[in-house]
């Protein structure tokens, strides 16, 4: 029997005007965690969609357990023991957690050997859903992840991180032989990531083959056995993780040497541009005070649920505070809605780009200029001016798009994030609040965004950066503020803290 449970041999796939995969070969061993890395647009998403039956290859073969196979659709791949967890959770917001976990499950377990069947009970001649059994089984699956989520809760009430964990629970319920994880930790805390890695190692010990896709190379090196690199739709290299270095992987990914990932500039701090005093929203955060100066990057660290995003949304006017004050350029401002915030010079890049940052069916140009329409309207929309503004930001941020008129929904996750950033930079803000600014962005793009953040600070912007990546917080921040359960538990100047100190404050062990 071959050591490989899944093989892709010389697989190609083209879309109109784009060759997404060009003769790619890839092999997954039993009981292996195989990392798949590459820049946005390298072909990773197309490859996993071929494996899961979403797309059919134009050429090449898929070999599963030594036999050539063709998947007509995702259900066909699922029947063969292949499951996927995608970066953006695809859930039914008005259904419960349990219903989302069991959506698409067979009534009879024998249809999919080893899969947890949909709990049912027979009443007369009818087979009905056994709701109590379904909630009980959903609780058990969530318990394996050591997370406290009510299986009866509607999905729309969950945070991004909780929705991602429900997707993980759903994949666990399928008892997949091949499990594909596309950026599964992008919205998870450090502790949640540790729990997920523990589960991945248990699955690996049981013979499951896992394809792990992540832009976080520290996680790739921590959890994977092998690393395969794609670039521009082509297979570049496969490396044993134990013998590889980050620099080797990065050079394979971009085709050249990439400079420092955190190119922090030494900038003379200017006058205070944002002062937040005693900001409180009951049940979410309490007595938050901090100051941001021109040219300063203030990093906010903390675990999911610490209140950082809720604080940022309140400063931007999405939510109303119960008490506290906000000052811009030493002038008290009344922010009742995002328009008030924009008028005061505050812009906010949200954590969830698809739900809160973009209008997916609209074009790149219309998304970029959406926040500044009042400036580009001259009786009617000035399309030429809109295209000039959008084109400038597409060039500045190296957004990969076929044209300015391409729908944002057709862009990769990293390029969607860049479009959100472009939209808010177009407002020429005084204060820029960035909530997970490099979430889902590849290594080269991440370095470019960090350089841009440094350049914006050098131009006099005050920047508030919320990030779950401690190296990013440590590498880019002039001042670090740590939150735990809605209160500030740590403040550090640049160079004063390390990851351990920040984590201690984030779990509430050190209070100011």
TATATA-V352423 format. One record per pair of residues at least 12 apart in sequence whose ideal C-beta (glycine too) atoms are under 7 Angstrom apart, sorted by the first residue. I is the first residue (numbers start at 1). J is the second residue. Records with the same first field share a line. If there is no record, write none. Layout:
I = J + J
This chain:
1 = 66
2 = 66
3 = 29
4 = 27 + 28 + 29
5 = 28 + 29 + 30 + 65 + 177 + 178 + 209
6 = 28 + 64 + 178 + 209
7 = 27 + 63
8 = 24 + 25 + 26 + 60 + 62
9 = 25 + 60 + 61 + 63
10 = 23 + 25 + 59 + 60
11 = 24 + 50 + 57 + 59 + 60
12 = 57 + 58 + 59 + 60
13 = 46 + 50 + 55 + 57 + 58
14 = 58
17 = 402
19 = 233
20 = 43 + 46 + 233
21 = 43 + 46 + 47 + 233
22 = 233 + 234
24 = 43 + 47 + 230 + 234 + 235
25 = 235
26 = 47 + 228 + 235
28 = 178 + 209 + 211
29 = 209
30 = 207 + 209
31 = 204 + 205 + 207 + 209
32 = 204 + 209 + 225 + 226
33 = 200 + 204 + 210 + 212 + 223 + 224 + 225
34 = 210 + 211 + 212 + 224 + 225 + 226 + 228
35 = 212 + 214 + 220 + 224 + 227
36 = 211 + 213 + 228 + 230
37 = 220 + 227 + 229 + 249 + 253
38 = 229 + 230 + 231 + 253
39 = 231 + 253 + 254 + 442 + 444 + 445
40 = 400 + 412 + 413 + 414 + 415 + 442 + 445
41 = 400 + 412
42 = 230 + 231 + 232
43 = 230 + 233
44 = 213 + 230
45 = 412
48 = 84 + 180 + 182 + 211
51 = 77 + 82 + 180
52 = 74 + 77 + 82 + 84 + 180
53 = 71 + 72 + 73 + 74 + 76 + 77
54 = 74
64 = 80
78 = 112 + 174
79 = 112
81 = 176 + 177 + 178
82 = 176 + 178
83 = 171 + 174 + 176 + 179
84 = 180 + 182
85 = 167 + 168 + 171 + 180 + 181 + 182 + 184
86 = 182
87 = 182 + 183 + 186 + 413 + 440
88 = 354 + 413
89 = 163 + 164 + 167
91 = 155 + 163 + 166
92 = 155
93 = 154 + 155 + 156
94 = 154 + 156
95 = 155
96 = 151 + 152 + 153 + 154
97 = 138 + 149 + 150 + 151 + 153 + 155 + 166
98 = 134 + 135 + 138 + 151 + 152
100 = 155 + 166 + 170
101 = 138 + 141 + 166 + 169 + 170 + 173
102 = 118 + 134
105 = 117 + 118
106 = 118
107 = 120 + 127
114 = 175
115 = 174 + 175
116 = 137 + 173 + 175
119 = 133 + 134 + 137
135 = 151 + 152
138 = 151
139 = 151
141 = 169 + 172 + 173
142 = 169
144 = 172 + 199
145 = 165 + 168 + 169 + 195 + 199
146 = 195
147 = 165
149 = 162 + 165 + 166
159 = 304
160 = 187 + 351 + 352
161 = 187 + 188 + 189 + 192 + 304
164 = 184 + 187 + 188
165 = 192
168 = 184 + 196
176 = 208
177 = 208 + 209
178 = 209
179 = 203 + 208 + 210
180 = 211
181 = 210 + 211 + 212 + 213
182 = 213
183 = 213 + 214 + 440
184 = 196
185 = 214 + 216 + 219
186 = 439 + 440
189 = 303 + 304 + 468
190 = 503
191 = 303
197 = 223
200 = 223
212 = 224
215 = 440 + 441 + 442 + 443 + 446
217 = 246 + 249 + 443
221 = 241 + 246
224 = 241
225 = 241
226 = 238 + 239 + 240 + 241
227 = 239 + 241 + 244 + 249
229 = 249 + 252 + 253
231 = 253 + 255
236 = 252
237 = 252
250 = 443
253 = 443
254 = 444
258 = 443 + 444 + 447
259 = 447
261 = 446 + 447 + 450
262 = 450 + 475 + 476
263 = 450 + 451 + 454
264 = 454 + 475 + 476
265 = 454 + 458
267 = 295 + 457 + 458
268 = 295
269 = 293 + 295 + 296
270 = 293 + 294 + 295 + 460
271 = 293 + 294
272 = 291 + 293 + 330
273 = 292 + 293 + 294 + 328 + 329 + 430 + 431 + 462
274 = 291 + 292 + 328 + 431 + 462
275 = 291 + 327
276 = 288 + 289 + 290 + 315 + 324 + 326
277 = 289 + 324 + 325
278 = 323 + 324 + 325
279 = 311 + 314 + 321 + 324
280 = 321 + 322 + 323 + 324
281 = 310 + 314 + 319 + 321 + 322
282 = 322
284 = 307 + 310 + 486
285 = 307 + 310 + 311 + 486
286 = 486 + 487
287 = 487
288 = 311 + 488
290 = 481
292 = 431 + 462 + 464
293 = 462
294 = 460 + 462
295 = 457 + 458 + 460
296 = 457 + 462 + 478 + 479
297 = 453 + 457 + 463 + 465 + 476 + 477 + 478
298 = 463 + 464 + 477 + 478 + 479 + 481
299 = 465 + 467 + 473 + 476 + 477 + 480
300 = 464 + 465 + 466 + 481 + 483
301 = 470 + 473 + 480 + 482 + 502 + 506
302 = 482 + 483 + 484 + 506
303 = 506
306 = 483 + 484 + 485 + 506
307 = 483 + 486
308 = 466 + 483
309 = 351 + 435 + 466
312 = 348 + 433 + 435 + 464 + 466
315 = 346 + 433
316 = 338 + 341 + 346 + 348 + 433
317 = 335 + 336 + 337 + 338 + 340 + 341
318 = 338
328 = 344 + 345 + 346 + 430 + 431
342 = 371 + 427
345 = 429 + 430 + 431
346 = 429 + 431 + 433
347 = 424 + 427 + 429 + 432 + 433
348 = 424 + 433
349 = 420 + 421 + 424 + 433 + 434 + 435 + 437
350 = 435
351 = 435 + 436
353 = 416 + 417 + 420
357 = 420
358 = 408 + 416 + 419 + 420
360 = 408 + 409
361 = 407 + 409
362 = 407 + 408
363 = 404 + 405 + 406 + 407
364 = 390 + 394 + 401 + 404 + 406 + 408 + 419
365 = 386 + 387 + 390 + 404 + 405
367 = 408 + 419 + 423
368 = 389 + 390 + 393 + 419 + 422 + 423 + 426
369 = 386 + 389 + 390 + 426
370 = 423
371 = 423 + 424 + 426 + 427
372 = 426 + 427
376 = 389
387 = 404
389 = 426
390 = 404
391 = 404
393 = 422 + 425 + 426
397 = 418 + 421 + 422
398 = 448
399 = 415 + 418 + 419
400 = 415
401 = 415
413 = 440
414 = 440 + 441 + 442 + 445
417 = 439 + 440 + 441
421 = 437
429 = 461
430 = 461 + 462
431 = 462 + 464
432 = 456 + 461 + 463
433 = 464
434 = 463 + 464 + 465 + 466
435 = 466
436 = 466 + 467 + 468
437 = 449 + 465
438 = 472
450 = 476
453 = 476
465 = 477
470 = 499 + 502
473 = 502
474 = 499
477 = 494
478 = 494
479 = 493 + 494
480 = 492 + 497 + 502
482 = 502 + 505 + 506
484 = 505 + 506 + 507 + 508
485 = 508
488 = 512
489 = 505 + 508 + 510 + 511 + 512
490 = 502 + 505 + 510 + 512
491 = 512
